[in-house]
Amino acid sequence: MDDTHASDVSCGANSSLAAPSLSTAAGRQQLGSCYRDGLINDTLPFWFPRCIDAEHGGYLHCVDRFGEVVDTDKSIWAQGRMSWMLLTMHDLWGPRADWLEWGKVGIEFLDRHGFDRDGHMFFQVARDGRPIRKRRYAYSESFAAIAYAAHWKVTQQQRSADVARRLFDDFIDWNFTPGKMPAKYCDTRPMLGLAPRMIAIVTAQELRANLGDDDIFTTTIDRCIAEIRDLFVKPDVRAVMEAVAVDVSIVDHFDGRLLNPGHAIEGAWFILREGEYRNDPRLIRLGCEMLDFMWERGWDDEFGGLFYYRDVFNKPIQEYWHDMKFWWPHNEAIIATLLAYQLTGYEKYSSWHQRVHDWSYRHFADREHGEWFGYLHRDGRPSTSLKGNMWKSFFHFPRMQWLCAQRLAIV
């Protein structure tokens, strides 16, 4: 049974308060304080300063339940993401000298070890920065770009602004210039992906916020929102596709039918945020439509929480982790439902926010040692004690806590 509305969870790992309603001023105040205090008093101390690598620089982010390092390899994604998070907190919730110094650690490691000789960035490096792996796409560049932009905002060092713009240009060129990036699919069945369009939007938004408005940011956001709307949002089947054929049709094979509810919900809040920024009701409607479709597709009515994968035609899915509950889709759903409620006033979004908040804090939060577990079985039991790896670090969870506290005017 779905025990969504039990009352033993809150934003702090050791508190016992269920999420209050967004419908009242007192509830919003309480919830905002909950997110802020959870970040400052629980999430941040779990990671810092102990994840700082005093010997080689950068962040050691592959950790177990207790915060002990289980692998010393470093994700370049994590170096950029963690640096961005710290520098953003310093800028908007500071100034705090420790947050600033910790944020600079990531920038310095990226400077020394993030880039290959061809200018592209690595994905995974050894503790001392020796390269281990590159990937064909350029997401390392996007996460580094937002870190350098945040660094410029708080230090006014022109080099960081220049690097941020160059990395953004590289990301756009690599992902959207035909033939530039090696194709994922052969000519037999070419497909287009949702992910680069989503990441282009949020990267442009962050650079705009830190570096100032620029035509390239607006043009990129316009293009990518239009392509998401026209290519990937399918009102006839009430779904947002992860990939489509080049003629925009659904490819009736495993990869082509795949839905990732958390991913599409993340894209929804990027678009909701843009709709608010521009005061554009059409974008707000699009973001809500995406959220509606993928909540319906993704929410597990039996056990609660969001499934990781679904099939658009409800056929069997080949990925064996399809029914697991990962931490980050729940972070994105908490953000998206809050934005949707604030921008529309619809009570269903308040209800959804409370539902996903309560389920998440009941099952992901570690009341003994802080932070969140990353991976749960369908029924909410932890499948591993990992708190950090090549993908999970000081990013999705603290970003959710920070952004929700900001939106609820708790700073």
SULDA-V982527 format. One record per residue. RES is the residue in one small letter. PHI is phi in degrees with one decimal (999 if undefined). D_FIRST is the distance of its C-alpha to the first C-alpha in Angstrom with 1 decimal. Layout:
BEGIN
RES:PHI:D_FIRST
RES:PHI:D_FIRST
END
This chain:
BEGIN
m:999:0.0
d:-81.0:3.8
d:-99.3:6.1
t:-54.8:9.0
h:-100.6:11.3
a:-61.3:11.8
s:-118.2:15.6
d:-121.2:16.8
v:-136.7:17.8
s:-159.4:20.8
c:-76.7:23.3
g:-92.3:24.9
a:-63.4:23.7
n:-114.3:24.5
s:-87.1:24.0
s:-130.6:21.5
l:-106.6:21.5
a:-72.3:18.7
a:-62.6:20.0
p:-73.1:22.3
s:-74.4:22.8
l:-74.8:25.2
s:-77.3:26.7
t:-120.5:29.0
a:-62.3:31.7
a:-64.7:30.7
g:-64.5:27.1
r:-65.6:28.6
q:-61.9:31.0
q:-65.5:28.4
l:-68.6:26.2
g:-61.7:29.3
s:-63.0:30.5
c:-61.0:27.1
y:-65.7:27.4
r:-61.7:31.1
d:-67.1:30.9
g:-62.4:28.1
l:-69.0:30.4
i:-71.5:33.6
n:-100.1:32.5
d:-125.9:29.8
t:-67.9:29.7
l:-58.7:33.5
p:-66.3:34.6
f:-62.9:32.3
w:-93.2:34.3
f:-120.7:37.7
p:-92.1:40.4
r:-69.0:39.4
c:-83.0:38.5
i:-69.1:42.0
d:-87.4:44.1
a:-68.1:47.4
e:-86.3:49.2
h:-115.2:48.5
g:82.7:46.9
g:76.0:43.7
y:-114.5:40.2
l:-93.5:38.6
h:-116.5:35.0
c:-92.5:33.6
v:-131.3:32.2
d:-93.7:29.7
r:-58.2:27.5
f:-91.6:30.7
g:85.3:32.5
e:-81.5:34.8
v:-70.0:36.2
v:-110.8:35.1
d:-156.5:37.0
t:-92.9:40.0
d:-63.4:40.0
k:-124.1:39.6
s:-83.2:37.9
i:-66.2:40.3
w:-52.8:37.3
a:-64.6:36.2
q:-59.9:39.8
g:-70.4:39.9
r:-63.7:36.5
m:-67.3:36.8
s:-62.0:40.3
w:-57.2:39.4
m:-63.2:36.6
l:-65.0:39.0
l:-68.8:41.9
t:-67.8:39.9
m:-61.7:38.8
h:-60.3:42.4
d:-69.2:43.6
l:-101.3:41.3
w:-118.7:40.3
g:-98.0:43.4
p:-77.1:46.0
r:-133.0:45.0
a:-61.5:47.4
d:-69.9:44.9
w:-62.6:42.5
l:-62.5:45.5
e:-65.6:46.8
w:-63.9:43.4
g:-64.9:43.0
k:-64.8:46.5
v:-57.1:45.7
g:-66.5:43.6
i:-59.8:46.3
e:-64.0:48.9
f:-68.7:47.0
l:-61.3:46.5
d:-57.6:50.3
r:-82.9:51.2
h:-132.6:48.8
g:-81.2:46.6
f:-114.1:49.2
d:-82.7:50.8
r:-66.0:54.4
d:-84.6:53.6
g:93.7:51.9
h:-76.9:48.4
m:-99.9:45.8
f:-78.4:44.2
f:-103.5:40.5
q:-139.5:40.6
v:-132.3:43.5
a:-72.1:44.3
r:-54.3:44.4
d:-87.2:48.1
g:96.6:47.5
r:-65.7:48.8
p:-68.5:47.0
i:-118.2:44.5
r:-150.6:42.9
k:-115.1:43.4
r:-120.5:41.1
r:-73.0:42.5
y:-95.4:40.8
a:-120.6:41.8
y:-72.0:38.7
s:-55.9:40.4
e:-63.3:43.0
s:-67.1:40.6
f:-73.1:39.0
a:-69.1:42.4
a:-59.1:43.8
i:-69.8:41.5
a:-66.4:42.4
y:-65.0:46.1
a:-65.1:45.8
a:-65.4:44.2
h:-63.5:46.8
w:-61.1:49.5
k:-59.0:48.1
v:-96.5:48.4
t:-117.1:51.6
q:60.7:53.5
q:-82.4:54.5
q:-59.8:55.5
r:-57.1:54.8
s:-65.8:51.1
a:-62.9:51.1
d:-64.4:53.2
v:-64.9:50.9
a:-59.6:47.8
r:-66.1:49.5
r:-63.8:50.7
l:-66.1:47.3
f:-63.4:45.8
d:-60.0:48.7
d:-62.8:48.1
f:-60.9:44.4
i:-64.9:45.3
d:-61.7:48.2
w:-66.2:46.3
n:-89.1:43.3
f:-122.0:45.1
t:-85.5:48.6
p:-54.3:48.6
g:83.3:49.4
k:-73.5:49.2
m:-93.4:46.0
p:-54.4:45.7
a:-67.7:43.6
k:-75.5:40.1
y:-115.5:40.6
c:-73.8:43.9
d:-63.8:45.8
t:-60.8:44.3
r:-148.0:41.1
p:-69.0:41.4
m:-138.5:38.4
l:-109.3:38.0
g:-110.1:35.2
l:-70.4:33.2
a:-55.4:33.3
p:-62.8:37.0
r:-71.2:37.0
m:-60.9:34.1
i:-66.4:35.7
a:-62.2:39.1
i:-62.9:37.9
v:-69.8:36.4
t:-66.9:39.4
a:-62.3:41.8
q:-62.5:40.1
e:-68.5:40.3
l:-66.8:43.9
r:-62.0:44.8
a:-64.8:43.4
n:-99.4:45.4
l:-100.7:48.5
g:102.2:49.0
d:-67.2:48.8
d:-157.4:50.3
d:-57.6:50.7
i:-66.1:49.1
f:-68.3:45.8
t:-63.5:45.8
t:-61.6:46.8
t:-64.2:44.1
i:-62.4:41.4
d:-58.3:42.7
r:-62.6:43.0
c:-72.4:39.6
i:-64.3:37.7
a:-61.1:39.7
e:-70.1:38.9
i:-61.9:35.2
r:-61.8:35.4
d:-86.6:37.7
l:-102.7:36.5
f:-107.9:32.8
v:-83.4:31.2
k:-119.5:30.7
p:-60.6:30.1
d:-65.6:30.5
v:-113.6:27.4
r:51.9:25.7
a:-153.5:25.6
v:-115.6:27.5
m:-79.9:28.9
e:-79.0:29.5
a:-151.0:32.8
v:-137.1:34.9
a:-68.5:38.2
v:-64.7:41.4
d:-91.6:41.8
v:79.1:38.3
s:-79.9:36.8
i:-81.2:33.5
v:-85.1:34.4
d:-83.5:32.7
h:-140.4:32.2
f:-48.5:29.4
d:-65.5:30.7
g:-73.6:31.5
r:-89.9:28.2
l:-70.4:26.2
l:-117.5:24.2
n:-122.4:23.2
p:-54.6:21.2
g:-63.3:21.9
h:-65.5:25.5
a:-66.8:26.0
i:-67.2:24.3
e:-62.0:26.7
g:-60.4:29.5
a:-61.9:28.4
w:-74.8:29.0
f:-60.2:32.3
i:-73.1:33.4
l:-59.1:32.1
r:-63.3:34.2
e:-67.9:37.1
g:-60.8:36.8
e:-66.9:37.0
y:-57.9:39.9
r:-94.8:41.9
n:54.1:40.8
d:-114.6:39.9
p:-62.9:37.5
r:-67.2:37.4
l:-69.8:35.9
i:-63.8:33.4
r:-63.2:32.4
l:-63.7:32.2
g:-61.2:30.0
c:-66.7:27.6
e:-61.0:27.6
m:-62.4:26.7
l:-61.6:23.8
d:-59.6:22.6
f:-57.9:22.9
m:-85.6:21.1
w:-66.4:18.2
e:-60.1:17.6
r:-75.2:18.1
g:-99.9:16.4
w:-73.0:13.1
d:-88.7:10.0
d:-69.4:8.0
e:-83.8:5.2
f:-110.0:5.5
g:83.5:8.0
g:83.7:11.7
l:-103.3:14.5
f:-60.7:15.4
y:-77.8:18.9
y:-127.8:20.5
r:-135.8:20.1
d:-107.6:22.8
v:-61.1:24.5
f:-105.4:24.9
n:60.6:21.5
k:-89.3:23.5
p:-60.8:22.6
i:-108.2:23.1
q:-80.9:25.6
e:-71.0:24.4
y:-72.0:22.4
w:-95.8:20.6
h:-60.4:19.3
d:-101.3:15.6
m:-74.3:16.2
k:-115.0:15.8
f:-94.6:19.3
w:-63.0:20.5
w:-70.0:22.9
p:-59.3:21.0
h:-72.9:19.0
n:-58.9:22.4
e:-67.1:23.7
a:-69.0:20.9
i:-62.4:21.5
i:-64.1:25.2
a:-62.5:25.0
t:-68.5:22.9
l:-65.1:25.3
l:-60.5:28.3
a:-61.7:27.1
y:-66.3:26.6
q:-64.6:30.0
l:-89.3:31.8
t:-121.0:30.6
g:77.3:29.3
y:-73.2:26.5
e:-64.8:23.7
k:-60.8:21.0
y:-73.2:21.9
s:-62.4:21.8
s:-64.5:18.2
w:-65.0:17.3
h:-60.7:19.3
q:-63.9:17.5
r:-65.8:14.0
v:-73.4:15.2
h:-60.1:17.4
d:-64.5:14.9
w:-63.5:12.4
s:-64.6:15.6
y:-71.7:17.3
r:-71.6:14.6
h:-106.9:14.4
f:-84.7:17.8
a:-69.0:20.0
d:-101.0:22.1
r:-71.3:22.9
e:-86.1:25.7
h:-125.4:27.6
g:85.4:26.7
e:61.2:25.8
w:-119.6:22.7
f:-67.3:21.8
g:-93.9:22.2
y:-139.8:19.9
l:-120.5:16.4
h:-69.2:14.6
r:-56.8:11.8
d:-84.1:9.3
g:98.1:11.6
r:-77.1:14.1
p:-60.3:17.7
s:-92.9:19.5
t:-156.3:22.8
s:-90.1:24.4
l:-62.3:26.4
k:-110.7:26.9
g:-154.9:29.6
n:-155.3:31.1
m:-68.3:33.1
w:-114.7:30.5
k:-95.4:28.7
s:-153.3:31.2
f:-83.4:32.0
f:-147.6:31.2
h:-58.0:27.9
f:-66.3:26.2
p:-65.1:29.5
r:-60.7:30.3
m:-61.7:27.1
q:-62.2:27.9
w:-64.0:31.6
l:-67.1:31.2
c:-67.6:28.7
a:-63.1:30.9
q:-59.2:33.9
r:-70.1:32.5
l:-92.4:31.6
a:61.8:35.2
i:-114.9:34.6
v:-131.9:37.1
END
